[in-house]
Structure formats: C-alpha cells, structure tokens
C-alpha cells in the first residue's frame, strides 16, 4: 500500500471508531461511515467490504493502542508496584471515558459474530495483558514490593475486575471513586497501599 492509501485507510478507521463508539456495532451502516468520512460509497468499498471488516480494523487499532500503553508503562524506570498502578490508571481512563467508548460495540460484535477463542480479538488482548501483568506481579514479588502466591491468577483477576468495571460503566455508570476503591482493593490484595 502506498503512503496515501495507508493514510486514507487510517482516516476511515479513526472516523469509524467514532461512529461505532457513539452508536454501537449493530446500528452502524456503511452509509453512516460514508457520511462521517465525507467520501463516496465506492471510495469506502475500496478499503472495506463491510461494517464487520471495518469494525475489526477498529479493534486492531485499539489493540495496537493498548499494546503501546503497556509498552510505555513497562519501559518506565519505576518499581513493579508503580508500573501496576500506572497500568490501572490507564484502565481507569478507559472505564470512565463516556464519549465514543467502544465497550458496548465490542460486546455487540462478539455476541453477533460468535467467534472461536482463537479468532477472538478480546481473548487475544486478555491473554497478552495477562502475560504482562503476570510478569509485573512476579517481578514485584521477587523484588519484595508485592506479596502473591499465584501471579497468573492475580493477573487474570485484575483483568476480570477491569473488564467488569468497563461493562458496568456502560450499563449502569461508575464513578471515579468506585474505580479508585477497586484499584485500592487490587493493590491491597498484593500487599501494597495506595495513597
């Protein structure tokens, strides 16, 4: 793909992200994307054949953004406990993001497409994040910053808690204080105190 083609595709994905974030997965049509991007229908179909294909590109972009955040957190020269807190603070931002949040759209997509675990982008992200968190907790235990008997299980529990908060934020609303209490609880289970 040429540079211009890559830029146009990226532009379409960004605009589509906004539409899916506002309207969910099921309600979005290719016409909605055409209108948002201000391009012709044929122009859109040069890049994407369906809303499903376009949403999958949005999910890939979200995955790349999430991986970049984790990479940034891991590259910081701070203790494992501070890395975990930085990671949880990033999750908090996602949970509290009210505008153009992709959580509802992602679940609509997953329920509608009925993907296998192998092809599920959410499962892939979960497994990658679990591996990073497991290492973070293992490092924290080895450096005596944390106390934990099973780093892998703790990592999975953290991810399930964060995902539950994302869904709760969409379904019934959560406050920053509620998220902070969960973060304090998580850190406390690892023998750390959040100030």
N, C-alpha and C positions, 0 to 999 in steps of 0.2 A: 504494500500500500504506500502511495506517495504521502508526503507530509501534509498536503492539503486534504487528502482523503482521511487521514488519521485525525486531523483537527476537526473536520466536519462530523465524523463519527463520534468523537468525544463530545462535541457540542450537542448532538442529538441525545446522547446518553445523559448528559447533565440536565437538559431540558425535560427529558422523560422522567428522570429521577424526581424532579419537582412535581410533575403531574401525578406520578404513582404515589408520592408521599402525601399529596393532598387528597387524592380520590380513591386510593386503594388499588388493588390489582384488577379485580373483575370489571370495574366500571370504566376503565380506560380503553379507548379505541385508538386505532391508528389515526383517525381523523383528529382526535384530541392532540396527538403528538405533532401532526402536520401543522395544526393551528398554533401550537406553542412554539414550534421551531420556525414558523413562517417559511416553510418550504413546500414544494409540490408533493403530492401523494407519490408520484413516480420517483421523486428525489429521495423520499424516505425509504421506499422499497428497494432502492439501490443498496441500502445499508442493512435493512432489517426486513424480514419477510412477515413478521407477526409481532403482536404485543408480547407474546411469550418470549420470543427471541430477544426482543428489546429489554424486557424486564430481566432476563438472565444476564444481559450485558450490564445492566444497572447493578445487579447483585455482585457481579465480578468486580466492578469498580468499587463497590462498598467493601468487598473483601480486601482489595488492594489497599484501600484507605485504612482499614482496621489493622492490616499487617504492618503498614507504615507507622501507625501509632505505637504498636507493640515494639517494633524495632527501635523507635525513638526512646521509649521507656527503658528498654533493655540496654541501650547504649549510654544511658546516663551513669555517671560515676557516683552512684549513691548506694546505700545499703539495700539488701533484698526487701526489707520491710518498706522502705521508701519507694522502691520500684513497684511493689504491690499496691501501695497507696496511690501512686501515680496512675497505675492501670485502673484501679477502682474509680478514681476521679474522672478518668476518661469515660468509663462506663456510665457514671452519673450524668455526664453531659448528654450522652445519647438517650438515657432514660428520661431526662427532663425536657428534651427537645420536643416542643409541641408542634412546631411548624414543619411540614414536609418530613415527618417521621415515617420510615419505611416498615416499621414493625407489623402493622396490620396488613399492609400489602404483601409482605413476605409470607405471613401465615396463610393469607388467601391463596397465594401462588402455590405454597406447599400442599395445602389441602386439595386444591383443584388438580394439580399435576400428579400427585401420588407417586413421587419419585422413590427409587430404591435408595437405601442408605449410601450406596456407592456414588450415586449421582446427586445427592442432596447437598446443595451449597452450604446450608446451615450446619449440617453434620460435619462437613469438611472444616468449616471455620471453628466449630466447637472443638474438634479434635486437635487442631493446630493451637488454639488458645489454651486448651488443657495441657498440652505438652509444654508450652512456655510457662504457664503458671506452676506446673509440677516442678519444673527446673528452678523457678524462682523460690518456691517454698523449700525445696531440697537445699538450695544454697543458703536460705535463711536458717534452716535447722543446723546445717554444717557450721555456719558462722555464729551460731548461738544467738541469732536475732529472733528466731521463732521456735515454737515447740509444736511438733506434729508427728504422729506415728505413721500416717499414710498420706504422703504428699499428693499422690494421684487422686485419691478420694477427696481430699480437701479441695483440690483444683476443680474437680467436677462439681462439688457442692457450691463453690463460689460461682461458677458459670451458671448453674441452675438457678441460683438466687438472683443473679443479674438478669437472666432471661425472664424470670418470673416478674421482676420489677418492670421490665420493658413492657410486658403484656399488661400488667396491672396499670401502668401509666396510660396505656391506650384504652383499657376497658373501664377503669373507674377513677383514674387520676392518682398520682402520688405527689408528695411534696418533697422538697429538698431535705427537710428534716427527717422524713421517713427513710429516704435513701441513706442519709448520714447515719441513722441508727443501725441500718443493716450493715453498712461498712464498718462501723464500730464493733458490731457483733462478730463479723467475719474476722477482723483483726484480733479481737479478744479471744476467739477460739484458737488463734495461733500464738497466744501469749503476748500480744502486743497491745499497747494502749494508744488510742488516737486522741490527740489534743485538739 
